[in-house]
Amino acid sequence: MKKLREYAQELLNIYNYFNGVIIFDRHATAVYYYNNRPDLNNLRDKDVIGKTLSQIYPELDLSKSTVMKALKTGKPTSNLYQKTKDFKGQIVQEVNTTLPIFDGTEIIGAVEASQYIIGDNECQNIYITPIHSEMHHTCFTVDDIITCSPEMELVKSKIRKVAKTDSSILLYGKTGSGKGMAAEAIHAGSRRSGHRFVTQNCAAIPASLMESILFGTIRGSFTGAEDRKGLFETASGGTLFLDEINNMDLNLQAKILKAIEEQKITRVGDYEPRPVDVRVIAAANVDPLQLVQQHLLRDDLYYRLRVVQIDLPDLKARKEDIMPLTEHFIRLYNRSMDRNILGVDDSVKALFLRYDWPGNVRELANTIEGAFNFAKDAILHLEDIGWVSEMETEIEEEQYPPFHPEENRPLKELLQSYERELILKSMEEHTSIQALLRDLQLSRQNLNHKLKQYGIENKFDSFKKF
């Protein structure tokens, strides 16, 4: 019991912007309760402590309960929207993060921290990765980024270099391309790695709440407001990652700029600035220059963030990574879903390599997880992939030129020769680099690598004026 109460105090120091915290012992009985928004949730300590989870929420399906999952498996759940009804009949909308509590290797309880939602908007909660706790997710490092692509290897090289500085960073990449992982890797490789990595999706919180979340509040600044740190203070000494920065209100963008420049913030309702020491990493899933032109991103903030800009390539531009990533996700879901899948069949491999993956690495991961649910044997087949239709799985052979291999040559040499001829043929048919890259489905860096590999750089000179 003492350990659980000590954990509660530590938790409130880490998650000081949550509205409610409830801690359960190993028997799912509440031993601690905290609620700073009685106007949204009227449960009190005496209503909760000593009651079991099912007594507090009698209509809750325990088989789907995140608290029971944490107690039974030791696995956390982050940022889950829930609409709960308690034993008083009160309905509360909230976004919950549920964590197991360990004493060594033994699970002794679980904690659920909640951000209450006003109105009918479902939104994601703030997510913090506290590094001084074995039970929490440890930040990804640059070595966790799986790739054999020259373009992505260059990204990893940039991450290693910029991690050593305190410069602001702007990450640009389409949805699912790995911006969050890159931000964590930068933090993990920096001098700030011993402090907190705090991340916030700027599209997930209504503009009216974002300022108080970022800068904190003082008691009485609005109804129900308490003295509470914001994300800048919480991340002080560490890194603050602002994802989808372009979805932030322009007036708030100005305050972000001032906080970065001055390394000071002022809580909502306060007048005295407070010093902070925060490295800001921001991310956008739309071309930042386009955002500036569309007045969705302030140009002064853009230039301040773009001290360093790292562009993450789409998965379709690094198709050599598709199968290594597939193997990685198969190993991952074998562990988490207690399966023993060995790989994919040739038809799945062919589909994966020709599909454009608009959702990038995240879509690949979700596709494999979905296939795990339907797999009948140790190999994933096309019928295990829910979104595959007959039209998507047909291979139209007329799309490919006839190939007549010469005799007595190794397969690798034949394939290289064939690829070289395809590049030369495409160069004859197109007059711009952009059209050439679209036709070959290669990135500029990949194309340069192949031109050098096949000794045909000189034939590329005619494109350089475009």
ZIGIPE-V321340 format. One record per residue. N is the residue number from 0. RES is the residue in one letter. SS is DSSP state (A for helix, B for strand, O for the rest). OMEGA is omega in radians with two decimals (none if undefined). D_FIRST is the distance of its C-alpha to the first C-alpha in Angstrom with 2 decimals. Layout:
n:N res:RES ss:SS omega:OMEGA d_first:D_FIRST
n:N res:RES ss:SS omega:OMEGA d_first:D_FIRST
//
This chain:
n:0 res:M ss:O omega:-3.14 d_first:0.00
n:1 res:K ss:A omega:3.13 d_first:3.81
n:2 res:K ss:A omega:-3.13 d_first:5.43
n:3 res:L ss:A omega:3.14 d_first:5.14
n:4 res:R ss:A omega:3.07 d_first:6.37
n:5 res:E ss:A omega:3.13 d_first:8.69
n:6 res:Y ss:A omega:3.14 d_first:9.81
n:7 res:A ss:A omega:-3.13 d_first:10.71
n:8 res:Q ss:A omega:3.09 d_first:12.94
n:9 res:E ss:A omega:-3.11 d_first:14.46
n:10 res:L ss:A omega:-3.11 d_first:15.15
n:11 res:L ss:A omega:3.05 d_first:16.91
n:12 res:N ss:A omega:-3.12 d_first:18.98
n:13 res:I ss:A omega:-3.07 d_first:20.08
n:14 res:Y ss:O omega:-2.98 d_first:20.58
n:15 res:N ss:O omega:3.11 d_first:21.74
n:16 res:Y ss:O omega:3.07 d_first:24.41
n:17 res:F ss:O omega:3.11 d_first:22.38
n:18 res:N ss:O omega:-3.07 d_first:22.75
n:19 res:G ss:B omega:3.08 d_first:19.51
n:20 res:V ss:B omega:3.05 d_first:16.02
n:21 res:I ss:B omega:-3.13 d_first:13.74
n:22 res:I ss:B omega:3.11 d_first:10.48
n:23 res:F ss:B omega:3.02 d_first:10.06
n:24 res:D ss:B omega:-3.05 d_first:7.95
n:25 res:R ss:O omega:3.13 d_first:10.47
n:26 res:H ss:O omega:3.13 d_first:12.24
n:27 res:A ss:O omega:3.04 d_first:13.03
n:28 res:T ss:B omega:-3.08 d_first:11.43
n:29 res:A ss:B omega:3.13 d_first:10.86
n:30 res:V ss:B omega:-3.13 d_first:7.71
n:31 res:Y ss:B omega:3.13 d_first:9.62
n:32 res:Y ss:B omega:3.13 d_first:13.43
n:33 res:Y ss:B omega:-3.12 d_first:16.12
n:34 res:N ss:B omega:-3.14 d_first:19.86
n:35 res:N ss:O omega:3.09 d_first:22.73
n:36 res:R ss:O omega:3.13 d_first:25.53
n:37 res:P ss:O omega:3.09 d_first:25.73
n:38 res:D ss:O omega:3.12 d_first:29.38
n:39 res:L ss:O omega:-3.13 d_first:28.52
n:40 res:N ss:O omega:-3.01 d_first:25.44
n:41 res:N ss:O omega:3.06 d_first:25.22
n:42 res:L ss:O omega:3.12 d_first:21.79
n:43 res:R ss:O omega:3.12 d_first:19.67
n:44 res:D ss:A omega:-3.05 d_first:16.07
n:45 res:K ss:A omega:3.12 d_first:17.25
n:46 res:D ss:A omega:-2.93 d_first:18.83
n:47 res:V ss:A omega:-3.01 d_first:15.90
n:48 res:I ss:O omega:-3.12 d_first:12.48
n:49 res:G ss:O omega:3.12 d_first:12.23
n:50 res:K ss:O omega:3.08 d_first:15.02
n:51 res:T ss:B omega:3.13 d_first:15.41
n:52 res:L ss:A omega:-3.10 d_first:17.08
n:53 res:S ss:A omega:3.07 d_first:20.39
n:54 res:Q ss:A omega:3.13 d_first:20.24
n:55 res:I ss:A omega:-3.12 d_first:19.82
n:56 res:Y ss:O omega:-3.01 d_first:22.50
n:57 res:P ss:O omega:-3.13 d_first:24.68
n:58 res:E ss:O omega:-3.10 d_first:27.37
n:59 res:L ss:O omega:3.04 d_first:25.26
n:60 res:D ss:O omega:-3.05 d_first:26.53
n:61 res:L ss:A omega:3.14 d_first:23.49
n:62 res:S ss:A omega:3.13 d_first:25.72
n:63 res:K ss:A omega:-3.07 d_first:26.03
n:64 res:S ss:O omega:3.10 d_first:22.51
n:65 res:T ss:A omega:3.08 d_first:21.22
n:66 res:V ss:A omega:3.13 d_first:17.58
n:67 res:M ss:A omega:3.08 d_first:18.59
n:68 res:K ss:A omega:3.14 d_first:20.59
n:69 res:A ss:A omega:-3.12 d_first:17.74
n:70 res:L ss:A omega:-3.07 d_first:15.62
n:71 res:K ss:A omega:-3.02 d_first:18.79
n:72 res:T ss:A omega:-3.08 d_first:20.71
n:73 res:G ss:O omega:-3.09 d_first:18.55
n:74 res:K ss:O omega:3.13 d_first:21.18
n:75 res:P ss:O omega:3.01 d_first:20.79
n:76 res:T ss:B omega:-3.08 d_first:23.05
n:77 res:S ss:B omega:2.90 d_first:24.66
n:78 res:N ss:B omega:-3.12 d_first:26.73
n:79 res:L ss:B omega:3.08 d_first:27.06
n:80 res:Y ss:B omega:3.11 d_first:28.87
n:81 res:Q ss:B omega:3.05 d_first:27.64
n:82 res:K ss:B omega:-3.01 d_first:28.99
n:83 res:T ss:B omega:3.07 d_first:26.45
n:84 res:K ss:B omega:-3.06 d_first:27.19
n:85 res:D ss:O omega:-3.05 d_first:24.53
n:86 res:F ss:O omega:3.07 d_first:24.89
n:87 res:K ss:O omega:-3.11 d_first:26.90
n:88 res:G ss:O omega:-3.13 d_first:29.39
n:89 res:Q ss:O omega:3.11 d_first:28.66
n:90 res:I ss:B omega:-3.14 d_first:29.42
n:91 res:V ss:B omega:3.02 d_first:27.88
n:92 res:Q ss:B omega:-3.06 d_first:29.08
n:93 res:E ss:B omega:2.99 d_first:26.72
n:94 res:V ss:B omega:-2.97 d_first:26.36
n:95 res:N ss:B omega:2.93 d_first:22.97
n:96 res:T ss:B omega:-3.04 d_first:21.40
n:97 res:T ss:B omega:-3.06 d_first:18.66
n:98 res:L ss:B omega:3.00 d_first:16.81
n:99 res:P ss:B omega:3.07 d_first:14.76
n:100 res:I ss:B omega:-3.08 d_first:11.79
n:101 res:F ss:B omega:2.89 d_first:12.56
n:102 res:D ss:B omega:-2.95 d_first:11.50
n:103 res:G ss:O omega:3.10 d_first:15.16
n:104 res:T ss:O omega:-3.09 d_first:16.85
n:105 res:E ss:B omega:3.06 d_first:14.15
n:106 res:I ss:B omega:-3.10 d_first:12.91
n:107 res:I ss:B omega:3.14 d_first:9.20
n:108 res:G ss:B omega:3.11 d_first:9.61
n:109 res:A ss:B omega:3.13 d_first:12.27
n:110 res:V ss:B omega:3.07 d_first:13.22
n:111 res:E ss:B omega:3.12 d_first:16.54
n:112 res:A ss:B omega:-2.98 d_first:18.49
n:113 res:S ss:B omega:2.94 d_first:21.68
n:114 res:Q ss:B omega:-3.10 d_first:25.04
n:115 res:Y ss:B omega:-3.10 d_first:26.91
n:116 res:I ss:O omega:3.10 d_first:30.55
n:117 res:I ss:O omega:-3.13 d_first:33.33
n:118 res:G ss:O omega:-3.03 d_first:36.21
n:119 res:D ss:O omega:-3.09 d_first:36.93
n:120 res:N ss:O omega:2.98 d_first:36.58
n:121 res:E ss:O omega:-3.14 d_first:34.40
n:122 res:C ss:O omega:3.11 d_first:33.44
n:123 res:Q ss:O omega:3.13 d_first:31.32
n:124 res:N ss:O omega:3.03 d_first:28.38
n:125 res:I ss:O omega:3.14 d_first:28.04
n:126 res:Y ss:B omega:3.12 d_first:26.65
n:127 res:I ss:B omega:3.01 d_first:25.28
n:128 res:T ss:B omega:3.10 d_first:24.89
n:129 res:P ss:O omega:-2.98 d_first:22.52
n:130 res:I ss:O omega:-3.10 d_first:23.83
n:131 res:H ss:O omega:-3.11 d_first:21.09
n:132 res:S ss:O omega:-3.09 d_first:18.87
n:133 res:E ss:O omega:-3.05 d_first:19.87
n:134 res:M ss:O omega:-3.10 d_first:18.59
n:135 res:H ss:O omega:3.09 d_first:21.02
n:136 res:H ss:O omega:3.07 d_first:24.74
n:137 res:T ss:O omega:-3.11 d_first:26.71
n:138 res:C ss:O omega:3.00 d_first:29.90
n:139 res:F ss:O omega:3.01 d_first:33.03
n:140 res:T ss:O omega:-3.12 d_first:35.58
n:141 res:V ss:A omega:3.13 d_first:39.33
n:142 res:D ss:A omega:3.09 d_first:39.54
n:143 res:D ss:A omega:3.13 d_first:37.53
n:144 res:I ss:O omega:-3.05 d_first:40.45
n:145 res:I ss:O omega:3.13 d_first:42.57
n:146 res:T ss:O omega:2.90 d_first:46.27
n:147 res:C ss:O omega:-3.13 d_first:49.73
n:148 res:S ss:O omega:3.09 d_first:51.41
n:149 res:P ss:A omega:-3.12 d_first:53.33
n:150 res:E ss:A omega:-3.13 d_first:52.35
n:151 res:M ss:A omega:3.05 d_first:48.62
n:152 res:E ss:A omega:3.08 d_first:48.99
n:153 res:L ss:A omega:3.08 d_first:50.49
n:154 res:V ss:A omega:3.13 d_first:47.44
n:155 res:K ss:A omega:3.11 d_first:45.20
n:156 res:S ss:A omega:3.10 d_first:47.56
n:157 res:K ss:A omega:3.13 d_first:47.30
n:158 res:I ss:A omega:-3.14 d_first:43.49
n:159 res:R ss:A omega:-3.10 d_first:43.56
n:160 res:K ss:A omega:-3.05 d_first:46.00
n:161 res:V ss:A omega:3.13 d_first:44.48
n:162 res:A ss:O omega:-3.06 d_first:40.95
n:163 res:K ss:O omega:-3.12 d_first:42.26
n:164 res:T ss:O omega:3.08 d_first:43.23
n:165 res:D ss:O omega:-3.09 d_first:41.66
n:166 res:S ss:O omega:3.00 d_first:44.20
n:167 res:S ss:O omega:-3.06 d_first:43.34
n:168 res:I ss:B omega:3.04 d_first:43.70
n:169 res:L ss:B omega:3.10 d_first:44.88
n:170 res:L ss:B omega:3.10 d_first:44.23
n:171 res:Y ss:B omega:3.10 d_first:46.59
n:172 res:G ss:O omega:3.13 d_first:46.35
n:173 res:K ss:O omega:3.13 d_first:46.56
n:174 res:T ss:O omega:3.08 d_first:43.53
n:175 res:G ss:O omega:-3.07 d_first:41.73
n:176 res:S ss:O omega:3.04 d_first:43.47
n:177 res:G ss:O omega:-3.13 d_first:40.38
n:178 res:K ss:A omega:3.13 d_first:40.18
n:179 res:G ss:A omega:3.12 d_first:36.38
n:180 res:M ss:A omega:3.11 d_first:36.40
n:181 res:A ss:A omega:3.13 d_first:39.11
n:182 res:A ss:A omega:3.11 d_first:37.18
n:183 res:E ss:A omega:-3.13 d_first:34.12
n:184 res:A ss:A omega:3.08 d_first:36.51
n:185 res:I ss:A omega:3.12 d_first:38.08
n:186 res:H ss:A omega:-3.08 d_first:34.78
n:187 res:A ss:A omega:-3.13 d_first:33.72
n:188 res:G ss:O omega:-3.05 d_first:37.08
n:189 res:S ss:O omega:3.07 d_first:37.08
n:190 res:R ss:O omega:-3.12 d_first:36.19
n:191 res:R ss:O omega:-3.01 d_first:33.45
n:192 res:S ss:O omega:3.09 d_first:31.58
n:193 res:G ss:O omega:3.12 d_first:28.89
n:194 res:H ss:O omega:-2.98 d_first:28.09
n:195 res:R ss:O omega:2.95 d_first:27.14
n:196 res:F ss:B omega:-3.07 d_first:29.31
n:197 res:V ss:B omega:-3.10 d_first:29.22
n:198 res:T ss:B omega:3.12 d_first:31.32
n:199 res:Q ss:B omega:3.02 d_first:32.66
n:200 res:N ss:B omega:-3.04 d_first:35.19
n:201 res:C ss:O omega:3.10 d_first:37.65
n:202 res:A ss:O omega:-2.99 d_first:38.96
n:203 res:A ss:O omega:-3.04 d_first:35.64
n:204 res:I ss:O omega:3.09 d_first:35.14
n:205 res:P ss:O omega:-3.09 d_first:37.75
n:206 res:A ss:A omega:-3.10 d_first:39.82
n:207 res:S ss:A omega:-3.13 d_first:38.86
n:208 res:L ss:A omega:-2.99 d_first:35.19
n:209 res:M ss:A omega:-3.10 d_first:35.81
n:210 res:E ss:A omega:-3.14 d_first:36.78
n:211 res:S ss:A omega:3.10 d_first:33.61
n:212 res:I ss:A omega:-3.11 d_first:31.53
n:213 res:L ss:A omega:-2.98 d_first:33.57
n:214 res:F ss:A omega:3.11 d_first:34.05
n:215 res:G ss:O omega:-3.08 d_first:31.28
n:216 res:T ss:B omega:2.97 d_first:31.78
n:217 res:I ss:O omega:-3.10 d_first:31.87
n:218 res:R ss:O omega:3.07 d_first:30.94
n:219 res:G ss:O omega:-3.12 d_first:33.81
n:220 res:S ss:O omega:2.97 d_first:35.67
n:221 res:F ss:O omega:-3.06 d_first:35.50
n:222 res:T ss:O omega:3.11 d_first:33.93
n:223 res:G ss:O omega:-3.09 d_first:30.13
n:224 res:A ss:O omega:3.09 d_first:30.28
n:225 res:E ss:O omega:3.00 d_first:27.68
n:226 res:D ss:O omega:-3.02 d_first:27.83
n:227 res:R ss:B omega:3.07 d_first:26.75
n:228 res:K ss:O omega:2.97 d_first:27.73
n:229 res:G ss:O omega:-3.06 d_first:29.87
n:230 res:L ss:A omega:3.13 d_first:30.18
n:231 res:F ss:A omega:3.12 d_first:32.67
n:232 res:E ss:A omega:3.14 d_first:30.37
n:233 res:T ss:A omega:-3.09 d_first:27.36
n:234 res:A ss:O omega:-3.06 d_first:29.64
n:235 res:S ss:O omega:-3.04 d_first:31.23
n:236 res:G ss:O omega:-3.10 d_first:31.86
n:237 res:G ss:O omega:-3.02 d_first:31.62
n:238 res:T ss:B omega:3.05 d_first:33.38
n:239 res:L ss:B omega:3.14 d_first:33.71
n:240 res:F ss:B omega:-3.14 d_first:35.19
n:241 res:L ss:B omega:-3.11 d_first:37.02
n:242 res:D ss:B omega:-3.12 d_first:38.17
n:243 res:E ss:O omega:-3.09 d_first:41.17
n:244 res:I ss:A omega:-3.10 d_first:42.06
n:245 res:N ss:A omega:3.12 d_first:45.30
n:246 res:N ss:A omega:-3.12 d_first:43.50
n:247 res:M ss:O omega:3.09 d_first:42.51
n:248 res:D ss:O omega:-3.06 d_first:44.55
n:249 res:L ss:A omega:3.10 d_first:47.38
n:250 res:N ss:A omega:3.11 d_first:46.59
n:251 res:L ss:A omega:3.06 d_first:43.02
n:252 res:Q ss:A omega:3.11 d_first:44.50
n:253 res:A ss:A omega:3.13 d_first:46.40
n:254 res:K ss:A omega:3.06 d_first:43.25
n:255 res:I ss:A omega:3.13 d_first:41.68
n:256 res:L ss:A omega:-3.13 d_first:44.86
n:257 res:K ss:A omega:3.14 d_first:44.69
n:258 res:A ss:A omega:3.12 d_first:41.07
n:259 res:I ss:A omega:-3.09 d_first:42.05
n:260 res:E ss:A omega:-3.01 d_first:45.19
n:261 res:E ss:A omega:-3.03 d_first:43.84
n:262 res:Q ss:O omega:3.05 d_first:40.23
n:263 res:K ss:B omega:3.07 d_first:39.33
n:264 res:I ss:B omega:3.04 d_first:37.79
n:265 res:T ss:O omega:-3.14 d_first:37.87
n:266 res:R ss:O omega:3.11 d_first:35.13
n:267 res:V ss:B omega:-3.13 d_first:36.40
n:268 res:G ss:O omega:-3.12 d_first:37.68
n:269 res:D ss:O omega:3.13 d_first:37.74
n:270 res:Y ss:O omega:-3.07 d_first:40.82
n:271 res:E ss:O omega:3.07 d_first:39.58
n:272 res:P ss:O omega:3.14 d_first:39.29
n:273 res:R ss:B omega:-3.13 d_first:36.32
n:274 res:P ss:B omega:3.05 d_first:36.88
n:275 res:V ss:O omega:3.08 d_first:35.19
n:276 res:D ss:O omega:-2.99 d_first:35.76
n:277 res:V ss:O omega:2.94 d_first:35.63
n:278 res:R ss:B omega:-3.11 d_first:37.62
n:279 res:V ss:B omega:2.97 d_first:38.49
n:280 res:I ss:B omega:-3.14 d_first:39.30
n:281 res:A ss:B omega:-3.13 d_first:40.79
n:282 res:A ss:B omega:3.08 d_first:41.98
n:283 res:A ss:B omega:3.11 d_first:44.59
n:284 res:N ss:O omega:3.04 d_first:45.70
n:285 res:V ss:O omega:-3.13 d_first:49.21
n:286 res:D ss:O omega:-3.07 d_first:51.74
n:287 res:P ss:A omega:3.12 d_first:50.86
n:288 res:L ss:A omega:3.08 d_first:54.54
n:289 res:Q ss:A omega:3.12 d_first:55.05
n:290 res:L ss:A omega:3.10 d_first:52.14
n:291 res:V ss:A omega:-3.13 d_first:53.80
n:292 res:Q ss:A omega:3.14 d_first:57.12
n:293 res:Q ss:O omega:3.12 d_first:55.56
n:294 res:H ss:O omega:3.04 d_first:53.92
n:295 res:L ss:O omega:3.10 d_first:50.42
n:296 res:L ss:O omega:3.14 d_first:49.46
n:297 res:R ss:O omega:-3.11 d_first:50.71
n:298 res:D ss:A omega:3.14 d_first:53.11
n:299 res:D ss:A omega:3.08 d_first:51.85
n:300 res:L ss:A omega:3.12 d_first:48.26
n:301 res:Y ss:A omega:-3.11 d_first:49.62
n:302 res:Y ss:A omega:3.10 d_first:51.53
n:303 res:R ss:A omega:3.14 d_first:48.56
n:304 res:L ss:A omega:-3.03 d_first:46.24
n:305 res:R ss:O omega:2.97 d_first:48.99
n:306 res:V ss:O omega:2.98 d_first:49.14
n:307 res:V ss:B omega:3.04 d_first:48.15
n:308 res:Q ss:B omega:3.09 d_first:48.49
n:309 res:I ss:B omega:3.13 d_first:47.49
n:310 res:D ss:B omega:3.13 d_first:48.81
n:311 res:L ss:O omega:-3.07 d_first:47.06
n:312 res:P ss:O omega:3.01 d_first:49.60
n:313 res:D ss:O omega:3.11 d_first:49.46
n:314 res:L ss:A omega:-3.13 d_first:48.79
n:315 res:K ss:A omega:3.11 d_first:52.38
n:316 res:A ss:A omega:3.10 d_first:53.66
n:317 res:R ss:O omega:-3.02 d_first:51.96
n:318 res:K ss:A omega:3.08 d_first:52.51
n:319 res:E ss:A omega:3.12 d_first:52.41
n:320 res:D ss:A omega:-3.00 d_first:48.61
n:321 res:I ss:A omega:-3.10 d_first:48.29
n:322 res:M ss:A omega:3.03 d_first:48.29
n:323 res:P ss:A omega:3.09 d_first:46.02
n:324 res:L ss:A omega:3.09 d_first:43.51
n:325 res:T ss:A omega:3.12 d_first:44.01
n:326 res:E ss:A omega:3.12 d_first:43.24
n:327 res:H ss:A omega:-3.11 d_first:40.09
n:328 res:F ss:A omega:3.06 d_first:38.78
n:329 res:I ss:A omega:3.09 d_first:39.71
n:330 res:R ss:A omega:-3.12 d_first:37.59
n:331 res:L ss:A omega:-3.09 d_first:34.69
n:332 res:Y ss:A omega:2.99 d_first:34.86
n:333 res:N ss:A omega:3.14 d_first:35.48
n:334 res:R ss:A omega:-3.03 d_first:32.02
n:335 res:S ss:A omega:-3.10 d_first:30.20
n:336 res:M ss:O omega:3.09 d_first:32.25
n:337 res:D ss:O omega:3.10 d_first:32.67
n:338 res:R ss:O omega:3.10 d_first:36.44
n:339 res:N ss:O omega:3.11 d_first:39.25
n:340 res:I ss:O omega:-3.05 d_first:41.71
n:341 res:L ss:O omega:-3.12 d_first:44.31
n:342 res:G ss:B omega:3.12 d_first:46.07
n:343 res:V ss:B omega:3.10 d_first:48.42
n:344 res:D ss:O omega:-3.03 d_first:52.00
n:345 res:D ss:A omega:-3.13 d_first:55.01
n:346 res:S ss:A omega:3.08 d_first:55.40
n:347 res:V ss:A omega:3.11 d_first:51.85
n:348 res:K ss:A omega:3.13 d_first:52.46
n:349 res:A ss:A omega:3.11 d_first:55.75
n:350 res:L ss:A omega:-3.11 d_first:54.14
n:351 res:F ss:A omega:-3.06 d_first:51.34
n:352 res:L ss:A omega:3.14 d_first:53.93
n:353 res:R ss:A omega:3.12 d_first:56.22
n:354 res:Y ss:O omega:-3.05 d_first:53.68
n:355 res:D ss:O omega:3.10 d_first:53.16
n:356 res:W ss:O omega:3.12 d_first:49.36
n:357 res:P ss:O omega:3.09 d_first:49.28
n:358 res:G ss:O omega:3.05 d_first:45.47
n:359 res:N ss:A omega:-3.00 d_first:45.56
n:360 res:V ss:A omega:3.13 d_first:42.86
n:361 res:R ss:A omega:3.12 d_first:40.32
n:362 res:E ss:A omega:3.09 d_first:42.89
n:363 res:L ss:A omega:3.12 d_first:43.47
n:364 res:A ss:A omega:-3.14 d_first:39.78
n:365 res:N ss:A omega:3.12 d_first:39.56
n:366 res:T ss:A omega:-3.14 d_first:42.79
n:367 res:I ss:A omega:3.09 d_first:41.55
n:368 res:E ss:A omega:3.10 d_first:38.24
n:369 res:G ss:A omega:3.14 d_first:40.34
n:370 res:A ss:A omega:3.10 d_first:42.69
n:371 res:F ss:A omega:-3.10 d_first:39.87
n:372 res:N ss:A omega:-3.06 d_first:39.28
n:373 res:F ss:A omega:-3.06 d_first:42.90
n:374 res:A ss:O omega:-3.12 d_first:43.77
n:375 res:K ss:O omega:3.12 d_first:45.48
n:376 res:D ss:O omega:-3.01 d_first:45.92
n:377 res:A ss:O omega:3.13 d_first:45.02
n:378 res:I ss:B omega:3.08 d_first:47.16
n:379 res:L ss:B omega:-3.12 d_first:46.75
n:380 res:H ss:O omega:-3.13 d_first:49.94
n:381 res:L ss:A omega:-3.10 d_first:51.39
n:382 res:E ss:A omega:3.10 d_first:50.64
n:383 res:D ss:A omega:-3.08 d_first:46.89
n:384 res:I ss:O omega:-2.94 d_first:47.06
n:385 res:G ss:O omega:-3.01 d_first:46.89
n:386 res:W ss:O omega:-3.10 d_first:48.92
n:387 res:V ss:O omega:3.05 d_first:51.85
n:388 res:S ss:O omega:3.13 d_first:55.07
n:389 res:E ss:A omega:-3.12 d_first:58.45
n:390 res:M ss:A omega:-3.10 d_first:59.81
n:391 res:E ss:A omega:-3.05 d_first:57.07
n:392 res:T ss:A omega:3.11 d_first:57.50
n:393 res:E ss:O omega:3.07 d_first:61.29
n:394 res:I ss:O omega:-3.11 d_first:62.68
n:395 res:E ss:O omega:-3.02 d_first:65.82
n:396 res:E ss:A omega:-3.12 d_first:67.88
n:397 res:E ss:A omega:3.10 d_first:70.50
n:398 res:Q ss:A omega:-3.06 d_first:68.07
n:399 res:Y ss:O omega:3.11 d_first:68.54
n:400 res:P ss:O omega:3.12 d_first:71.87
n:401 res:P ss:O omega:-3.11 d_first:73.44
n:402 res:F ss:O omega:-3.12 d_first:72.58
n:403 res:H ss:O omega:-3.06 d_first:75.12
n:404 res:P ss:O omega:3.05 d_first:73.79
n:405 res:E ss:O omega:-3.12 d_first:76.27
n:406 res:E ss:O omega:2.99 d_first:76.70
n:407 res:N ss:O omega:3.03 d_first:75.67
n:408 res:R ss:O omega:-3.14 d_first:72.99
n:409 res:P ss:O omega:-3.11 d_first:69.28
n:410 res:L ss:A omega:-3.12 d_first:66.93
n:411 res:K ss:A omega:3.14 d_first:65.09
n:412 res:E ss:A omega:3.10 d_first:68.43
n:413 res:L ss:A omega:-3.12 d_first:69.53
n:414 res:L ss:A omega:3.11 d_first:66.40
n:415 res:Q ss:A omega:3.11 d_first:66.73
n:416 res:S ss:A omega:-3.13 d_first:70.39
n:417 res:Y ss:A omega:-3.14 d_first:69.64
n:418 res:E ss:A omega:3.11 d_first:66.96
n:419 res:R ss:A omega:-3.14 d_first:69.40
n:420 res:E ss:A omega:3.10 d_first:72.08
n:421 res:L ss:A omega:3.13 d_first:69.74
n:422 res:I ss:A omega:3.13 d_first:68.84
n:423 res:L ss:A omega:3.13 d_first:72.54
n:424 res:K ss:A omega:3.14 d_first:73.48
n:425 res:S ss:A omega:3.11 d_first:70.86
n:426 res:M ss:A omega:3.10 d_first:72.10
n:427 res:E ss:A omega:-3.03 d_first:75.58
n:428 res:E ss:A omega:-3.04 d_first:74.42
n:429 res:H ss:O omega:-3.10 d_first:72.37
n:430 res:T ss:O omega:3.11 d_first:73.27
n:431 res:S ss:O omega:3.13 d_first:69.89
n:432 res:I ss:A omega:-3.09 d_first:66.82
n:433 res:Q ss:A omega:3.14 d_first:64.61
n:434 res:A ss:A omega:3.12 d_first:66.60
n:435 res:L ss:A omega:-3.13 d_first:66.66
n:436 res:L ss:A omega:3.11 d_first:62.89
n:437 res:R ss:A omega:-3.11 d_first:62.41
n:438 res:D ss:A omega:-3.10 d_first:64.89
n:439 res:L ss:A omega:-3.09 d_first:63.41
n:440 res:Q ss:O omega:3.11 d_first:59.78
n:441 res:L ss:O omega:2.97 d_first:59.09
n:442 res:S ss:O omega:3.14 d_first:57.52
n:443 res:R ss:A omega:-3.11 d_first:59.91
n:444 res:Q ss:A omega:3.11 d_first:58.31
n:445 res:N ss:A omega:3.14 d_first:58.51
n:446 res:L ss:A omega:3.11 d_first:62.15
n:447 res:N ss:A omega:3.13 d_first:62.99
n:448 res:H ss:A omega:-3.10 d_first:61.47
n:449 res:K ss:A omega:3.09 d_first:63.61
n:450 res:L ss:A omega:3.12 d_first:66.75
n:451 res:K ss:A omega:-3.12 d_first:66.43
n:452 res:Q ss:A omega:-3.08 d_first:65.63
n:453 res:Y ss:O omega:3.06 d_first:68.77
n:454 res:G ss:O omega:-3.11 d_first:70.98
n:455 res:I ss:O omega:3.13 d_first:71.88
n:456 res:E ss:A omega:-3.07 d_first:70.62
n:457 res:N ss:A omega:-3.14 d_first:74.23
n:458 res:K ss:A omega:-3.11 d_first:74.56
n:459 res:F ss:A omega:-3.06 d_first:71.69
n:460 res:D ss:A omega:-3.09 d_first:73.63
n:461 res:S ss:A omega:-3.12 d_first:75.17
n:462 res:F ss:A omega:-2.90 d_first:71.79
n:463 res:K ss:O omega:3.12 d_first:70.86
n:464 res:K ss:O omega:-3.09 d_first:72.81
n:465 res:F ss:O omega:none d_first:70.75
//
